[in-house]
Structures are given as structure tokens and as C-alpha cells.
Amino acid sequence: MEIEMKIKGLMVDPVTNMPIVILKDERDDRILPIWVGIFEANAIALRIEEIETPRPMTHDLLRNLLDSLQVSVKKIVVSELKDNTYFAQIHLDVDGERREIDARPSDAIALALRTEAPIYVEQEVLDQSRSLNEDGQPSDSERLRRWFENLDPDDFSKYEM
């Protein structure tokens, strides 16, 4: 089952200093942190902040290319979590035919923002992200989730990108 999620924000992991995209399920208040690279975080941040660049960035170029070919992005789905790596699918409509393209979640999210396509996460991915490590300790994403949920909104701004 796919759960629709929205981007809650971008922040920097206080331990690793890596950017994190925070996805949130509006109905059940579940969150999913996805660590991304700095360039991918920048591409996402530009759209969140509605900053126009003088020339198209890579994800803008991809959107423009899809538009010129009359291909629409129907949705993106964070579809799998394997060996601490998230996988995503971009669902396209090409002349009435559905196609799925494998993508990194960060690229899929950046494209979804530019095409106003909804973002989904498979229930199984949410379940796996809450699992324990082999030593029985909460996973990094679960520890971060707990930390994030207990953050005061005033503190959150200290960590924004």
C-alpha cells in the first residue's frame, strides 16, 4: 500500500552533517528521514524556496524535456529500502501508457516538486525504516525520528539548511 507524504522540510543531520529530506504523512504523523547528498538537497531546496535560477538546473531540464515530449509525471514512489539504501520509482504517462523509471529518491523528489506530482512511500518501506539494527538497537532513522518528533519548532530552525 502506498502512503502519500509531503515534504516537511530539509535539515542537516546533527551527527553526520549530511542533509536529510523529511517526508511526513499528514494523516498519521509518521515521518521518514531520507539522507541525501548536498547537491540533491540544493535542488530540492531551490524548489521549496521557489528560487528561480537564471538557467535550468538538471531537474528543471528534465521537467522541460518531459514537457516538450508531452510526458507527464503522475507520481513518485519511494518503493524499497535495501541495505540502508532507499529506492524510488518515477511513474510516467507516455501517450496514455504507464511507465516506471528507477530513480534515487532525491532525484525523484526534486522532479516531483517541479512537476507538482504527489510523493508516495510504500507501507513496507515505512515499516522497515522503523526496524531495529542487528544488535537490537533502534536504527539511525528511528533515533532521528524520535529526536525530530521531540524537537521544539524553535529548535528546528537551528538545523535548517
C-alpha positions as CSV (number, residue, x, y, z in Angstrom):
1,M,0.0,0.0,0.0
2,E,1.3,3.5,-0.9
3,I,1.1,6.3,1.7
4,E,1.0,9.8,0.4
5,M,3.6,12.0,2.0
6,K,4.6,15.7,1.9
7,I,8.0,17.3,2.3
8,K,8.1,18.6,5.9
9,G,11.5,20.2,5.3
10,L,15.2,19.8,4.8
11,M,17.6,19.7,7.7
12,V,21.2,18.7,8.5
13,D,21.8,15.6,10.5
14,P,23.4,16.9,13.7
15,V,25.7,13.8,13.9
16,T,26.9,13.4,10.3
17,N,26.3,16.9,8.9
18,M,24.5,15.3,5.9
19,P,21.3,16.8,4.5
20,I,18.1,15.0,5.3
21,V,14.8,15.3,3.5
22,I,12.0,14.8,6.0
23,L,8.8,13.3,4.5
24,K,5.6,13.4,6.6
25,D,2.4,11.5,6.4
26,E,-0.2,14.2,7.1
27,R,-2.8,11.7,8.4
28,D,-0.8,9.6,10.9
29,D,2.1,12.0,11.7
30,R,4.6,9.4,10.5
31,I,7.9,10.8,9.2
32,L,10.5,9.3,7.0
33,P,14.0,10.8,7.0
34,I,16.0,10.2,3.8
35,W,19.7,11.2,3.8
36,V,20.7,12.9,0.5
37,G,23.8,14.4,-1.0
38,I,24.4,18.2,-0.8
39,F,23.8,18.8,-4.5
40,E,20.5,16.9,-4.3
41,A,19.5,18.8,-1.2
42,N,20.2,22.0,-3.0
43,A,18.0,21.0,-6.0
44,I,15.2,20.3,-3.5
45,A,15.8,23.5,-1.5
46,L,15.6,25.7,-4.6
47,R,12.1,24.4,-5.3
48,I,10.9,24.5,-1.7
49,E,12.1,28.1,-1.5
50,E,10.7,28.9,-5.0
51,I,14.0,30.3,-6.2
52,E,14.4,30.7,-9.9
53,T,17.8,30.1,-11.4
54,P,19.0,32.1,-14.4
55,R,19.5,28.8,-16.4
56,P,17.7,25.5,-15.9
57,M,19.2,23.2,-13.3
58,T,19.3,19.4,-14.1
59,H,15.9,18.7,-12.7
60,D,14.4,21.7,-14.4
61,L,15.9,20.5,-17.7
62,L,14.4,17.0,-17.1
63,R,11.0,18.6,-16.5
64,N,11.3,20.7,-19.6
65,L,12.3,17.7,-21.7
66,L,9.3,15.7,-20.4
67,D,7.0,18.6,-21.1
68,S,8.3,19.0,-24.6
69,L,7.7,15.3,-25.2
70,Q,4.2,15.6,-23.7
71,V,5.1,13.1,-20.9
72,S,3.6,13.7,-17.5
73,V,4.9,12.6,-14.1
74,K,1.9,11.0,-12.3
75,K,3.6,10.3,-9.0
76,I,6.9,9.2,-7.5
77,V,7.1,6.3,-5.0
78,V,9.8,5.5,-2.5
79,S,9.4,1.9,-3.2
80,E,12.1,-0.1,-1.4
81,L,14.7,0.0,1.4
82,K,17.6,-2.4,1.0
83,D,20.9,-2.4,2.9
84,N,20.1,1.1,4.3
85,T,19.5,2.5,0.8
86,Y,16.2,3.8,-0.4
87,F,14.9,3.2,-4.0
88,A,12.3,5.2,-5.9
89,Q,10.2,4.9,-9.0
90,I,9.0,7.7,-11.2
91,H,5.6,6.9,-12.7
92,L,5.1,8.5,-16.1
93,D,2.3,8.7,-18.6
94,V,3.6,8.5,-22.1
95,D,0.8,8.8,-24.7
96,G,-1.6,7.1,-22.3
97,E,0.8,4.3,-21.5
98,R,2.2,4.0,-17.9
99,R,5.9,3.6,-17.5
100,E,8.0,3.3,-14.3
101,I,11.6,4.6,-14.2
102,D,14.1,3.7,-11.4
103,A,15.5,6.7,-9.6
104,R,17.2,7.8,-6.5
105,P,14.6,9.2,-4.0
106,S,16.4,12.6,-4.0
107,D,16.1,12.9,-7.8
108,A,12.5,11.7,-7.8
109,I,11.6,14.1,-5.1
110,A,13.3,17.0,-6.9
111,L,11.4,16.1,-10.1
112,A,8.1,15.7,-8.2
113,L,8.5,19.2,-6.8
114,R,9.0,20.6,-10.3
115,T,6.1,18.8,-11.8
116,E,3.7,19.0,-8.8
117,A,3.5,15.3,-8.7
118,P,2.4,13.6,-5.5
119,I,5.0,11.7,-3.4
120,Y,4.2,8.3,-2.0
121,V,6.1,5.8,0.2
122,E,5.3,2.1,0.3
123,Q,4.0,1.0,3.7
124,E,6.7,-1.7,3.7
125,V,9.4,0.9,3.5
126,L,7.9,2.8,6.4
127,D,7.7,-0.4,8.4
128,Q,11.3,-1.3,7.6
129,S,12.6,2.2,8.4
130,R,11.3,1.7,12.0
131,S,13.1,-1.7,12.4
132,L,15.9,-2.4,14.8
133,N,19.5,-3.0,13.9
134,E,21.1,-6.4,14.3
135,D,22.2,-5.5,17.9
136,G,18.6,-4.8,18.9
137,Q,19.1,-1.0,19.0
138,P,16.8,1.4,17.1
139,S,18.1,2.2,13.6
140,D,19.6,5.6,12.9
141,S,16.4,6.7,11.2
142,E,14.3,5.6,14.2
143,R,16.7,7.5,16.6
144,L,16.5,10.6,14.3
145,R,12.7,10.2,14.1
146,R,12.4,10.3,17.9
147,W,14.8,13.2,18.0
148,F,12.8,15.1,15.3
149,E,9.5,14.4,16.9
150,N,10.7,15.8,20.2
151,L,12.2,18.9,18.7
152,D,10.7,22.2,19.6
153,P,9.7,24.2,16.5
154,D,12.1,27.0,17.6
155,D,15.0,24.5,17.7
156,F,14.2,23.1,14.3
157,S,15.2,26.3,12.6
158,K,18.7,26.0,14.1
159,Y,19.3,22.9,11.9
160,E,17.7,24.0,8.6
161,M,19.8,24.2,5.5
